[in-house]
Amino acid sequence: MEYMRFGSTGLKVSSLCLGCMTYGSPTWRPWVLDEDASRHFIRDAVEKGINFFDTADMYSLGASEEILGRALREHLPRDEAVIATKVFYPMSGKPNDRGLSRKHILTSIDASLKRLGTDHVDLYIIHRFDPDTPLEETLEALDTVVRSGKARYIGASSMYAWQFMKLLGMQKSMGLARFVSMQNHYNLAYREEEREMLPLCRSEGIAVTPWSPLARGMLAGTRQSGTERAATDQLSQLWYDHREMEDAIVAAVAEVAAARGVAPARVAIAWVASRPGITAPIVGASKPHHLEDAVAALELRLTDDEVRRLEAAYRPRPVAGHE
């Protein structure tokens, strides 16, 4: 496993991040694995050299954090693990149990730490942009989290580049803790981030940890698989509705993979991981071969011709994933 510098910080993370949305409670989403089924994937990730783990308070309404915390305490010393969690989405029907207000952020970090069983997280991420809270309030609350020692760094997730640049500018002018990472939607079937967000992150020294490098499994060939997630994942159906273009991209991935004698997932992850400025794609694992394919993808060097074939079918599309 190769370890990458995390943007312009001194932190080093594995070049893959294990995403833990899949681990929690099936009552939250039918495709989520319970703790007994989840733990060995976290152990396997550690054994493969992954030290970077991403979760969120809203994943199974906290159960994902609990499972990750218990598994890491068993398999990896705390000072070797890089733990990221996120805040923004509703945790209940209560009016203040959501968003990026000072009240919600300071309450949420304490709740996340309790569930994870640690006194700090390495990266605390705003899960989305909150238009209903003054930006100064959000940024000052995040600064408080860092200065209190409850988070080593802060990051952001899917938003427009102008929003992110505005936040970065305010942090600089106000002397507040700065975002060091962007967790955004990026894969062969969704490349709108190449227009502004990725160049911005390269310019500002921001680590990039793209989510859904397999387009919710579509690039691995699951669109017609009949799996429970393929059938019930409403976000996948919302985001990936350009069937003709997407089918052509899936076919190109399959062709390159067949020529290489590898699984399509390896090709799709290898493409994301090799793009300029990418630090560590976030990968999920719910079957034994998922982590194996993801780690093997890091060794796959695509040729310029293969990259052109993989990218040829893409056409501009509406922004997706900021919901």
Order of alpha helices (4+ residues) and beta strands (2+ residues): beta-beta-beta-alpha-beta-alpha-beta-alpha-beta-alpha-beta-alpha-beta-alpha-beta-alpha-alpha-alpha-alpha-beta-alpha-alpha
